[in-house]
C-alpha cells in the first residue's frame, strides 16, 4: 500500500509542476508585462510618425490625425488595466484549484478503470525477491526444516503427513514409514494414512509385504471396504503369499470400482488374468499370463561366495533406465537359492503407474543385502545389466560381482 501511494504522489507532483507554474506565470505576465508592452509599441509608432513628418512623407494634418489615433489606442489599453488584477487573481485561483483537482481526478480515474488489486500486488512485488530454482539439495534442506519443526511441534498430524510424503518423493522409505506412523498415532482412524503407511513399509522392505503392512491394509478395509488402493495392495500381498484366490478376489473388487476410462484398468485386468491363471495352473507360478515379463538368471561370482552368509537376502529387480529409481518389479530371495531364474512382470509392480510394460528399456539388477535392508548400504554385493528391452525373451544373465562402496 505504501509503495503505491508513494508512486502516485510523485506522479501527481510532476503533473502539477508542469501545469501550475505555467498558469501562475501567464496570469502574472498578463497583469504587468502587457502594459509595458503596449506603451513601448505606441512610443515606437509615435517616433516613426515624427520621422515621417520631418522627412516630408506626412503632412501636418496627416501627422496630427495619426497621432490622435495612437494616443486613443493607448488610452483604451490603459483603461482596461484595472481589470488585470482580477485576471491575476483568476489565474492564481485556477492554479490553486488544479492543486486540488489533479489528485482527485487521478484517484477517481484509478477507481473507475483501475483495480484495487494493484495495490497489494505492488506492495508484494516491492518486497519480493526472485525465487531460485529448486535443486535436490534445496529440497532436502526444506524437508529437513520440516522434520525439525515436527520434532519441536510433534502434535500436528498434517505436518507428519506432509513430512512422510516428502520422504516418499525422495525415496527415503524407512523415514517415510516412521513419519506415517507418527501421523497415525495422532489420527488413528485415517484410512488414507493406513494405506500409505502400508505402501511405504513394503517399499522399505524391498517390495515384500511385512506383517505390519498387511495389518494396516486389513484395518483400512474394515473401515472402508471399497478403498481401491487398499484392495489393490491387498491383492499384491496375497499374490506374494501365493494365495491366488484371495488375490483374484481383491483385484476383481478393485477393478469393479474403477471408472471405465481409468488408466489403471488395463494393468489390473492383466493382474486379474495372472491370478486367474495361477488358480487353474498352480504348478507354474512363475509364468505370467499377460503383460511384459523378463526372465532373469542370477549367479554369484565364485570369488565372492565365501564372503556372504547363505541366509543373506537377495533382491532381484527391474527399474526404468530413464525415470524414477523406484523398482518396477522386485523379488526377494536368499543367497542359498543362487543360482536361480526368476520372472519379473507387471504383477510385481509397486505402483499401478510404474510397471515394466510401461517402459521400453529397463535396468535389471540383483543385490545381496548383508543387513536385509532394501536400501543399498556400503559392503553390499551387486550386479546389473542395462539397458534391457522389455520385450527381450531372455533370459537376462545377471552376475553379482561388485561391492557397494
C-alpha positions as CSV (number, residue, x, y, z in Angstrom):
1,X,0.0,0.0,0.0
2,X,2.8,2.5,0.9
3,X,4.6,1.8,-2.3
4,X,1.5,2.5,-4.5
5,X,0.6,5.8,-2.8
6,X,4.2,6.9,-2.8
7,X,4.4,6.4,-6.6
8,X,1.0,8.1,-7.1
9,X,2.1,11.1,-5.1
10,X,5.3,11.5,-7.1
11,X,3.3,11.4,-10.4
12,X,0.8,14.0,-9.2
13,X,3.6,16.3,-8.1
14,X,5.2,16.0,-11.6
15,X,1.9,16.9,-13.2
16,X,1.5,19.9,-11.0
17,X,5.0,21.1,-11.8
18,X,4.1,21.1,-15.5
19,X,0.8,23.0,-15.1
20,X,0.7,25.3,-12.1
21,X,3.9,27.4,-12.8
22,X,2.8,28.0,-16.4
23,X,-0.7,29.2,-15.3
24,X,0.8,31.3,-12.5
25,X,3.4,33.0,-14.8
26,X,0.8,33.5,-17.5
27,X,-1.5,35.3,-15.2
28,X,1.2,37.4,-13.7
29,X,2.6,38.4,-17.1
30,X,-0.8,39.3,-18.4
31,X,-1.2,41.8,-15.5
32,X,2.2,43.6,-15.7
33,X,4.0,42.9,-18.9
34,X,1.0,43.7,-21.1
35,X,1.0,47.4,-20.0
36,X,4.7,47.8,-20.6
37,X,4.5,46.2,-24.0
38,X,1.6,48.5,-25.1
39,X,3.4,51.7,-24.0
40,X,6.6,50.6,-25.8
41,X,4.8,49.8,-29.0
42,X,2.9,53.2,-29.0
43,X,6.2,55.1,-28.3
44,X,7.8,53.4,-31.2
45,X,5.0,54.2,-33.5
46,X,5.0,57.9,-32.4
47,X,8.7,58.1,-33.1
48,X,8.1,56.7,-36.6
49,X,5.4,59.4,-37.2
50,X,7.8,62.1,-36.1
51,X,10.4,60.8,-38.6
52,X,7.8,60.7,-41.4
53,X,6.7,64.3,-40.6
54,X,10.3,65.7,-40.7
55,X,11.1,63.7,-43.9
56,X,8.0,65.1,-45.6
57,X,6.3,61.8,-46.1
58,X,3.4,63.0,-44.0
59,X,1.7,66.4,-44.0
60,X,0.9,68.2,-40.7
61,X,-2.8,67.2,-41.0
62,X,-2.0,63.6,-41.6
63,X,0.5,63.6,-38.8
64,X,-2.0,65.0,-36.2
65,X,-4.7,62.6,-37.2
66,X,-2.4,59.5,-36.9
67,X,-1.0,60.8,-33.6
68,X,-4.6,61.1,-32.2
69,X,-5.4,57.6,-33.2
70,X,-2.3,56.2,-31.4
71,X,-3.0,58.2,-28.3
72,X,-6.6,57.0,-28.3
73,X,-5.4,53.3,-28.6
74,X,-3.1,53.7,-25.7
75,X,-5.8,55.2,-23.6
76,X,-8.1,52.3,-24.4
77,X,-5.5,49.8,-23.4
78,X,-4.7,51.6,-20.1
79,X,-8.4,51.9,-19.4
80,X,-8.6,48.1,-19.1
81,X,-5.6,47.9,-16.8
82,X,-8.0,47.9,-13.8
83,X,-9.3,44.5,-14.9
84,X,-5.9,42.9,-15.0
85,X,-5.6,42.3,-11.2
86,X,-8.8,40.3,-11.5
87,X,-7.2,38.2,-14.2
88,X,-4.1,37.7,-12.0
89,X,-6.3,36.6,-9.1
90,X,-8.3,34.4,-11.5
91,X,-5.1,32.7,-12.7
92,X,-3.9,32.2,-9.1
93,X,-7.2,30.8,-8.2
94,X,-7.1,28.4,-11.1
95,X,-3.6,27.2,-10.1
96,X,-4.8,26.6,-6.6
97,X,-7.8,24.7,-7.9
98,X,-5.6,22.5,-10.0
99,X,-3.6,21.5,-7.0
100,X,-6.7,20.0,-5.5
101,X,-8.4,18.7,-8.7
102,X,-5.5,16.9,-10.2
103,X,-5.0,14.4,-7.3
104,X,-8.8,14.0,-7.0
105,X,-9.2,13.4,-10.7
106,X,-6.3,10.8,-10.7
107,X,-7.9,8.9,-7.8
108,X,-11.3,8.9,-9.5
109,X,-9.8,7.7,-12.7
110,X,-8.0,4.9,-10.9
111,X,-11.1,3.8,-9.1
112,X,-13.1,3.8,-12.3
113,X,-10.7,1.9,-14.7
114,X,-8.1,0.6,-12.4
115,X,-8.1,-2.3,-10.0
116,X,-7.6,-2.3,-6.3
117,X,-5.6,-5.5,-6.6
118,X,-2.7,-3.5,-7.9
119,X,-2.0,-2.0,-4.5
120,X,-1.3,-5.3,-2.8
121,X,0.4,-6.5,-6.0
122,X,2.8,-3.6,-6.0
123,X,3.5,-4.0,-2.3
124,X,4.2,-7.6,-2.7
125,X,6.5,-7.0,-5.7
126,X,8.4,-4.4,-3.8
127,X,9.2,-6.9,-1.1
128,X,9.5,-10.0,-3.2
129,X,12.8,-11.5,-4.5
130,X,13.3,-13.9,-7.4
131,X,12.7,-17.5,-6.3
132,X,15.8,-19.6,-7.0
133,X,15.2,-22.9,-8.9
134,X,14.7,-25.9,-6.8
135,X,17.5,-28.4,-6.6
136,X,17.8,-31.8,-4.9
137,X,19.9,-30.1,-2.2
138,X,17.4,-27.3,-1.6
139,X,14.5,-29.8,-1.5
140,X,16.3,-31.9,1.1
141,X,17.1,-28.7,3.1
142,X,13.4,-27.8,3.1
143,X,12.4,-31.4,4.2
144,X,15.0,-31.2,7.0
145,X,13.5,-27.9,8.2
146,X,10.0,-29.6,8.2
147,X,11.5,-32.5,10.1
148,X,13.0,-30.1,12.7
149,X,9.6,-28.4,13.1
150,X,7.9,-31.7,13.7
151,X,10.4,-32.5,16.4
152,X,9.5,-29.2,18.0
153,X,5.8,-29.5,17.4
154,X,5.0,-33.2,17.3
155,X,1.3,-33.0,17.9
156,X,0.4,-32.0,14.3
157,X,-0.8,-35.0,12.2
158,X,-0.9,-32.9,9.0
159,X,2.7,-31.9,9.5
160,X,3.7,-35.6,9.9
161,X,1.8,-36.5,6.8
162,X,3.5,-33.8,4.7
163,X,6.9,-34.9,6.0
164,X,6.0,-38.6,5.2
165,X,5.1,-37.6,1.6
166,X,8.2,-35.6,1.2
167,X,10.4,-38.5,2.3
168,X,8.5,-40.8,-0.1
169,X,9.2,-38.5,-3.0
170,X,12.9,-38.6,-2.0
171,X,12.6,-42.4,-1.9
172,X,13.6,-42.4,1.8
173,X,11.1,-45.1,2.6
174,X,12.1,-46.0,6.1
175,X,11.9,-42.4,7.2
176,X,8.6,-42.0,5.4
177,X,7.3,-45.0,7.3
178,X,8.3,-43.5,10.6
179,X,6.6,-40.2,9.7
180,X,3.4,-42.0,8.7
181,X,3.4,-43.9,11.9
182,X,3.7,-40.7,13.9
183,X,0.7,-39.3,11.9
184,X,-1.4,-42.4,12.6
185,X,-0.7,-42.1,16.3
186,X,-2.4,-38.7,16.2
187,X,-5.1,-39.6,13.6
188,X,-5.7,-43.3,14.2
189,X,-8.8,-43.7,12.0
190,X,-7.5,-42.1,8.9
191,X,-7.8,-44.8,6.2
192,X,-5.6,-42.9,3.7
193,X,-2.8,-42.8,6.2
194,X,-3.1,-46.6,6.8
195,X,-2.8,-47.4,3.1
196,X,0.1,-45.0,2.6
197,X,1.8,-46.4,5.7
198,X,1.4,-50.0,4.4
199,X,2.7,-49.0,1.0
200,X,6.0,-47.3,2.2
201,X,6.5,-50.2,4.7
202,X,6.5,-52.5,1.7
203,X,8.8,-50.3,-0.3
204,X,11.2,-50.0,2.6
205,X,11.3,-53.8,2.7
206,X,12.2,-54.2,-0.9
207,X,8.7,-54.7,-2.2
208,X,7.9,-57.5,0.2
209,X,4.9,-57.0,2.4
210,X,5.6,-57.1,6.2
211,X,3.1,-58.3,8.8
212,X,2.6,-54.7,9.9
213,X,1.8,-53.6,6.3
214,X,-0.8,-56.4,6.0
215,X,-2.3,-55.4,9.3
216,X,-2.7,-51.8,8.2
217,X,-4.4,-52.9,5.0
218,X,-6.9,-55.0,6.9
219,X,-7.7,-52.2,9.2
220,X,-8.2,-49.9,6.3
221,X,-10.6,-52.3,4.5
222,X,-12.5,-52.9,7.8
223,X,-13.2,-49.1,8.0
224,X,-13.7,-48.6,4.2
225,X,-14.3,-51.8,2.2
226,X,-14.3,-50.0,-1.1
227,X,-11.0,-48.3,-0.8
228,X,-9.4,-49.1,-4.2
229,X,-5.8,-48.6,-3.1
230,X,-6.2,-50.9,-0.2
231,X,-7.8,-53.6,-2.4
232,X,-5.1,-53.3,-4.9
233,X,-2.3,-53.6,-2.4
234,X,-4.0,-56.4,-0.6
235,X,-4.2,-58.3,-3.9
236,X,-0.4,-57.9,-4.2
237,X,0.1,-59.1,-0.7
238,X,-2.0,-62.2,-1.3
239,X,-0.2,-62.8,-4.6
240,X,3.2,-62.7,-2.9
241,X,1.8,-65.3,-0.4
242,X,0.7,-67.4,-3.4
243,X,-2.9,-67.0,-2.2
244,X,-4.2,-66.8,-5.7
245,X,-7.9,-66.9,-4.9
246,X,-7.6,-64.0,-2.4
247,X,-5.5,-62.0,-4.9
248,X,-8.1,-62.6,-7.6
249,X,-10.9,-61.5,-5.3
250,X,-9.2,-58.3,-4.2
251,X,-8.3,-57.3,-7.7
252,X,-11.7,-58.0,-9.1
253,X,-13.3,-55.9,-6.4
254,X,-10.9,-53.1,-7.2
255,X,-11.5,-53.3,-10.9
256,X,-15.3,-53.1,-10.4
257,X,-14.8,-49.8,-8.6
258,X,-12.5,-48.2,-11.2
259,X,-14.1,-45.7,-13.8
260,X,-14.3,-47.1,-17.3
261,X,-11.7,-44.7,-18.6
262,X,-9.3,-45.2,-15.7
263,X,-5.6,-45.7,-16.9
264,X,-5.2,-48.3,-14.2
265,X,-7.9,-50.6,-15.7
266,X,-5.5,-52.3,-18.2
267,X,-2.9,-53.1,-15.6
268,X,-5.4,-54.5,-13.0
269,X,-7.1,-56.6,-15.7
270,X,-3.7,-58.1,-16.6
271,X,-3.1,-58.9,-12.9
272,X,-6.6,-60.5,-12.7
273,X,-5.6,-62.7,-15.7
274,X,-2.3,-63.7,-13.9
275,X,-4.1,-64.6,-10.7
276,X,-6.8,-66.4,-12.6
277,X,-4.2,-68.5,-14.5
278,X,-2.5,-69.4,-11.2
279,X,-5.8,-70.7,-9.8
280,X,-6.0,-73.1,-12.8
281,X,-2.3,-73.8,-13.3
282,X,-0.7,-73.6,-9.8
283,X,2.2,-75.8,-11.0
284,X,3.7,-72.9,-13.0
285,X,3.6,-69.9,-10.6
286,X,6.4,-68.0,-12.3
287,X,4.7,-67.9,-15.8
288,X,2.8,-64.6,-16.3
289,X,-0.4,-64.6,-18.3
290,X,-0.1,-61.2,-19.9
291,X,2.0,-58.0,-19.9
292,X,5.7,-57.6,-20.1
293,X,7.8,-60.2,-18.4
294,X,11.6,-60.7,-18.1
295,X,13.3,-63.9,-17.3
296,X,16.3,-63.2,-15.1
297,X,19.1,-65.6,-14.4
298,X,21.1,-64.6,-11.3
299,X,24.5,-66.0,-10.3
300,X,27.1,-65.1,-7.7
301,X,30.7,-64.6,-8.7
302,X,32.7,-67.6,-7.4
303,X,35.4,-65.3,-5.8
304,X,32.7,-63.7,-3.6
305,X,30.9,-66.8,-2.3
306,X,33.0,-67.2,0.8
307,X,32.2,-63.6,1.8
308,X,28.5,-63.9,2.2
309,X,26.1,-65.7,4.6
310,X,23.8,-68.2,2.9
311,X,20.9,-66.7,4.8
312,X,21.6,-63.2,3.5
313,X,18.8,-61.5,1.4
314,X,19.0,-61.2,-2.3
315,X,16.9,-58.5,-4.1
316,X,16.3,-59.1,-7.8
317,X,14.7,-56.1,-9.5
318,X,14.0,-54.1,-12.7
319,X,13.8,-50.3,-12.8
320,X,13.4,-47.7,-15.5
321,X,16.6,-46.6,-17.2
322,X,15.2,-43.0,-17.6
323,X,12.8,-42.5,-14.8
324,X,12.3,-42.8,-11.0
325,X,14.6,-45.1,-9.2
326,X,11.8,-47.0,-7.6
327,X,11.8,-50.6,-8.8
328,X,9.2,-51.6,-11.3
329,X,9.2,-55.1,-10.1
330,X,11.2,-56.8,-7.3
331,X,11.7,-60.3,-5.9
332,X,13.2,-61.3,-2.6
333,X,15.3,-64.5,-2.2
334,X,18.2,-65.8,-0.2
335,X,21.9,-66.4,-1.2
336,X,21.3,-70.2,-0.6
337,X,18.9,-70.1,-3.6
338,X,21.7,-69.0,-6.0
339,X,22.0,-69.6,-8.9
340,X,18.3,-69.1,-9.8
341,X,16.0,-67.9,-12.5
342,X,13.0,-65.7,-11.7
343,X,10.4,-63.8,-13.7
344,X,9.9,-60.1,-13.2
345,X,6.5,-58.9,-14.6
346,X,3.7,-56.4,-14.0
347,X,2.2,-58.4,-11.2
348,X,5.1,-57.4,-9.0
349,X,4.6,-53.7,-9.6
350,X,5.0,-51.5,-6.5
351,X,2.7,-48.8,-8.1
352,X,-0.1,-49.0,-10.7
353,X,1.6,-46.3,-12.7
354,X,5.0,-47.9,-12.6
355,X,5.1,-51.2,-14.4
356,X,7.6,-52.9,-16.6
357,X,5.3,-52.8,-19.6
358,X,5.2,-49.0,-19.4
359,X,8.9,-48.7,-20.4
360,X,10.8,-49.7,-23.5
361,X,14.1,-50.3,-21.6
362,X,14.9,-51.1,-18.0
363,X,17.9,-51.9,-15.8
364,X,17.9,-55.4,-14.4
365,X,19.9,-56.0,-11.3
366,X,20.5,-58.1,-8.2
367,X,21.9,-57.1,-4.8
368,X,22.9,-59.1,-1.8
369,X,22.0,-57.1,1.4
370,X,24.1,-58.0,4.4
371,X,21.6,-56.2,6.7
372,X,18.4,-57.3,4.9
373,X,17.6,-53.7,4.2
374,X,16.1,-52.8,0.9
375,X,18.1,-49.6,0.7
376,X,21.7,-50.2,-0.6
377,X,24.4,-50.0,2.1
378,X,28.2,-50.0,1.9
379,X,29.5,-53.5,1.7
380,X,26.5,-55.0,-0.1
381,X,27.3,-57.0,-3.3
382,X,25.6,-56.2,-6.6
383,X,25.4,-56.8,-10.3
384,X,23.3,-55.3,-13.1
385,X,22.6,-55.3,-16.9
386,X,21.4,-52.2,-18.7
387,X,19.7,-51.4,-20.9
388,X,17.4,-54.4,-21.3
389,X,14.5,-54.2,-23.8
390,X,11.2,-55.1,-22.0
391,X,10.4,-57.3,-25.0
392,X,13.6,-59.3,-24.6
393,X,12.7,-63.1,-24.4
394,X,15.7,-63.6,-22.2
395,X,16.9,-64.9,-20.0
396,X,18.8,-61.9,-18.9
397,X,22.1,-63.0,-17.2
398,X,23.0,-61.0,-14.1
399,X,26.2,-61.8,-12.3
400,X,26.7,-60.4,-8.8
401,X,30.4,-59.4,-8.9
402,X,30.7,-55.8,-7.4
403,X,30.9,-54.4,-3.9
404,X,28.8,-51.3,-3.0
405,X,31.4,-48.6,-1.9
